[in-house]
Amino acid sequence: MVLAGLMVSFLSGCAGMDIGSNIEGYGYLVTGNYRGGTERFQEIVQEKPASAEANFYLGRFLLAQKKAGKALPYLKKAARLGPENADYQFWLGVAYGELKKTGKETAQYRKVLLLDNSYTTAHLYLGHNQLKKGQIKKALASYNSVLKLSPGNKSALYNRALVMHILGRTPEEKLAWRIFLWKYRSGTMAIRATEHLNRLRDFSYRNHKLGFRQITLTKIWFKAFEKKLSKASFKSLNLVGEIVSNMPRNTLQVVVYQKNNKELAKARAESIRDYLVKNFSSLDGRVRISWFDVDDVVTARGKKLSIGESVRFFLTR
């Protein structure tokens, strides 16, 4: 099963672990000085080869430098010397995952959860592992476990929606994408989530290209049957205003579609222009409007879809 949309974050830093007793090792992780940490802890491991902690940190620094093969012996030794330490067991699982040893990776995450069932990243990485192996319902259970512990976990929210898509649970998929976008509206994941949502004919969020930048905005809402903007639209319009204000050589194009009602389309376009110019003086004379009484035709993840009521933003020179 190909899962191109799977979002997995490799934890190269200190997420998911306690500071522990070795402040020096933790310091190297926090600052991202993995090479310096490697050199220092190679010395410490030579002095104290039976130190679980020293082996652990050396393994972590090597793993962070994409040297999972070299990290593995040290992480295995740390896990063997400290069998009750959930961090040691977890990072050994991450190393196995980097080396594509998915069976051993799974076993490590389960071992972590036996030691500490509240270890959020173990639930998360177990879910990723299960999803990659096509164990869809098990992955969903793991992501739900993450969200019980950490309701705002970005990767779990995204992948829960992706699992709903795979399972064909369309109403739940739609809700899951909207929950994700309510929490996260910027970046690549938001853009992809919006594409998925639009594919389901839900246009409560739209992607707009402003120059070289693509942004995700909530739908521009108006009072029912009127030209007056709803307060729910102000945040999105303010973001557009801020971005275009910092691009003085460009003109903002606002296009409004209102099927079979050109008069309302024009009035709403004027309302958007007036709001932007009023709140961003640098946009005076730099906002052009167009309006149409036909469907807006968009493409969402390869599908052409028609929207009877729509607002588009883009830039021109």
C-alpha positions in Angstrom: 0.0 0.0 0.0 1.4 3.4 -1.1 0.8 6.2 1.5 2.2 9.3 -0.1 0.3 11.5 2.2 1.6 9.9 5.4 3.1 12.5 7.7 6.0 11.2 9.8 8.3 13.5 11.8 11.7 12.1 12.7 12.6 13.2 16.2 16.2 14.2 16.0 16.1 16.5 19.0 14.9 16.0 22.6 11.2 15.6 22.1 9.6 12.7 24.1 12.3 12.4 26.7 13.1 13.7 30.1 16.3 15.7 30.7 17.7 12.9 32.8 20.8 13.2 34.9 23.2 14.0 32.1 22.8 17.7 31.5 25.8 17.7 29.2 24.3 15.2 26.8 21.0 17.1 26.9 22.7 20.3 26.1 24.3 18.9 22.9 20.8 17.7 21.9 19.1 21.1 22.6 21.7 23.1 20.7 21.8 20.6 17.8 25.5 20.2 18.1 25.4 16.5 17.2 28.9 16.2 15.9 30.3 17.8 19.1 28.2 15.5 21.2 29.4 12.5 19.2 33.1 13.4 19.9 32.5 14.0 23.6 30.5 10.9 24.2 32.8 8.7 22.3 35.3 9.6 25.0 32.8 9.0 27.8 31.9 5.6 26.4 35.5 4.6 26.2 35.9 5.6 29.9 32.6 4.1 31.0 31.6 1.3 28.5 29.0 0.0 30.9 27.2 3.3 31.2 23.7 3.0 29.7 23.3 6.8 29.6 26.6 7.4 27.8 25.7 4.7 25.2 22.3 6.2 24.8 23.5 9.7 24.1 26.2 8.6 21.7 23.5 6.6 19.8 21.2 9.6 19.8 23.9 11.9 18.3 24.7 9.4 15.6 21.0 8.8 14.8 20.5 12.6 14.5 23.2 12.6 11.9 21.4 10.0 9.8 23.8 7.3 10.9 21.3 4.7 12.1 23.6 1.8 11.4 26.4 3.2 13.6 23.9 4.3 16.3 22.2 0.9 16.6 24.9 -0.9 18.7 25.0 1.9 21.2 21.2 2.2 21.5 20.9 -1.6 21.8 23.4 -1.6 24.6 21.7 1.3 26.4 18.3 -0.6 26.2 20.0 -3.8 27.5 21.7 -2.0 30.4 18.5 0.1 31.2 15.6 -2.2 30.5 13.2 -0.1 32.6 14.0 3.2 30.9 11.3 4.0 28.3 13.5 6.5 26.5 16.2 4.0 25.8 13.6 1.5 24.5 11.9 4.1 22.3 15.0 5.4 20.6 16.1 1.9 19.8 12.8 1.5 18.1 13.4 4.7 16.1 16.8 3.3 15.0 15.1 0.1 13.8 12.6 2.1 11.9 15.3 4.1 10.1 16.9 0.8 9.2 13.6 -0.6 7.8 13.4 -3.3 10.5 9.7 -2.7 11.0 9.1 -5.9 13.1 11.7 -5.0 15.6 10.6 -1.3 15.5 7.0 -2.4 16.4 8.2 -4.6 19.3 10.2 -1.7 20.8 7.3 0.7 20.8 5.1 -1.9 22.4 7.8 -2.5 25.0 7.8 1.3 25.7 4.1 1.3 26.2 4.2 -1.6 28.6 6.7 0.6 30.7 4.7 3.8 30.2 1.4 3.8 28.5 1.3 7.6 28.5 4.4 7.9 26.3 2.8 9.9 23.5 5.5 9.6 20.8 5.6 5.8 21.2 1.8 5.7 20.4 2.5 8.1 17.5 5.4 6.1 16.0 3.6 2.8 16.5 0.7 4.3 14.5 3.1 5.4 11.7 4.6 1.9 11.7 1.2 0.3 11.5 0.0 2.6 8.7 3.1 1.9 6.6 2.4 -1.8 7.0 -1.2 -1.4 5.9 -2.6 -2.1 9.4 -5.1 0.7 9.0 -7.5 0.1 11.9 -4.6 -0.5 14.3 -3.0 2.7 13.2 -6.3 4.6 13.8 -6.4 3.2 17.4 -2.8 4.4 17.9 -3.5 7.9 16.6 -6.6 8.1 18.8 -4.4 7.1 21.8 -2.1 10.0 20.9 -5.0 12.4 20.7 -6.3 11.4 24.1 -2.9 12.3 25.6 -2.2 15.3 23.3 -5.3 16.6 21.6 -3.4 19.0 19.4 -0.8 16.6 18.1 -0.3 17.8 14.5 0.9 14.5 12.9 -1.8 12.4 14.7 -4.6 14.8 13.6 -3.4 14.7 10.0 -2.9 11.0 9.8 -6.3 10.3 11.5 -7.9 12.1 8.6 -5.8 10.2 6.1 -6.9 6.9 7.7 -10.5 7.9 7.4 -9.8 8.5 3.7 -8.3 5.1 3.3 -11.2 3.5 5.1 -13.7 5.4 2.9 -15.4 6.9 6.0 -16.2 10.1 4.2 -18.3 12.0 6.8 -15.6 11.3 9.4 -12.8 12.2 7.0 -14.4 15.5 6.2 -14.7 16.3 9.9 -11.2 15.2 10.6 -9.7 17.5 7.9 -11.7 20.4 9.3 -10.5 19.7 12.8 -6.9 19.6 11.6 -7.4 22.9 9.7 -9.1 24.6 12.6 -5.9 24.0 14.5 -3.2 24.3 11.7 -3.7 26.6 8.7 -0.2 27.1 7.5 2.4 25.0 5.8 2.5 22.0 3.5 0.2 19.9 5.6 -2.5 22.5 5.7 -2.3 22.9 1.9 -2.7 19.1 1.4 -5.5 18.9 4.0 -7.4 21.6 2.2 -7.0 19.8 -1.1 -8.4 16.7 0.5 -11.3 18.7 2.0 -12.1 20.4 -1.3 -12.1 17.0 -3.1 -15.0 16.1 -0.7 -16.8 19.2 -2.0 -16.2 21.0 1.3 -14.9 24.5 0.6 -14.9 25.9 4.1 -11.1 26.3 3.5 -9.4 27.2 0.2 -5.8 27.5 -1.0 -4.8 30.7 -2.7 -1.5 31.6 -4.4 -0.1 35.0 -3.6 3.0 35.4 -5.7 5.3 32.5 -4.9 3.5 31.8 -1.6 0.5 29.5 -1.3 -1.7 30.1 1.7 -4.8 28.4 3.3 -7.7 30.6 4.2 -11.1 30.0 5.6 -14.0 30.7 3.2 -14.9 34.3 3.0 -18.3 34.6 4.6 -21.0 37.2 4.2 -24.3 37.9 5.9 -27.0 35.7 4.2 -28.2 37.2 0.9 -26.2 40.3 1.6 -23.0 42.0 0.7 -21.9 42.6 4.3 -18.9 40.7 5.4 -19.2 38.3 8.4 -16.8 38.8 11.2 -15.7 35.2 10.6 -13.9 36.4 7.5 -11.8 39.2 9.1 -8.9 36.9 10.1 -8.4 35.6 6.6 -8.8 39.0 5.0 -6.3 40.5 7.5 -3.8 37.8 6.6 -4.2 38.6 2.9 -3.8 42.3 3.7 -0.6 41.8 5.7 1.0 39.6 3.0 0.1 42.0 0.1 1.2 45.0 2.1 4.7 43.6 2.2 4.7 43.1 -1.6 4.4 46.8 -2.8 5.1 46.0 -6.5 2.1 43.7 -6.8 -1.7 44.3 -7.3 -4.2 42.1 -5.5 -6.9 40.6 -7.7 -10.1 39.7 -6.0 -12.6 37.6 -8.0 -16.1 36.9 -6.7 -18.4 34.2 -8.1 -22.1 34.2 -7.3 -24.1 31.9 -9.6 -26.9 33.7 -11.4 -26.5 36.9 -9.3 -24.0 39.3 -10.9 -25.3 42.2 -8.8 -24.5 40.5 -5.5 -21.2 39.2 -6.8 -20.2 42.8 -7.6 -21.4 44.1 -4.3 -19.5 41.5 -2.3 -16.3 42.1 -4.4 -16.6 45.8 -3.5 -17.1 44.9 0.2 -13.8 42.9 0.2 -11.9 45.7 -1.5 -13.3 48.4 0.8 -12.4 46.3 3.9 -8.8 45.7 2.8 -8.2 49.4 1.8 -9.7 50.6 5.1 -7.6 48.4 7.2 -4.4 48.4 5.1 -3.8 51.9 3.7 -0.9 50.8 1.5 -3.4 48.8 -0.6 -5.3 51.9 -1.7 -5.3 51.7 -5.5 -3.7 48.3 -5.5 -6.9 46.1 -5.2 -8.7 45.2 -8.4 -12.0 43.4 -8.4 -13.9 41.2 -10.8 -17.2 39.4 -10.4 -19.1 36.7 -12.3 -22.5 35.1 -12.1 -21.3 31.6 -13.0 -19.7 28.7 -11.2 -16.1 28.9 -10.1 -14.4 25.7 -11.5 -11.6 24.4 -9.4 -9.3 21.4 -9.4 -8.8 19.5 -6.2 -6.5 16.5 -6.2 -7.2 15.8 -9.9 -10.9 16.4 -9.7 -12.7 19.3 -11.4 -15.4 20.7 -9.2 -17.9 23.6 -9.5 -18.6 26.1 -6.7 -21.6 28.4 -7.0 -20.3 30.9 -4.4 -16.6 31.6 -4.2 -13.9 34.2 -3.7 -10.4 34.0 -5.2 -7.3 36.0 -4.5 -4.2 36.2 -6.6 -1.4 38.7 -7.4 -0.4 40.5 -10.7 2.4 42.9 -11.4 
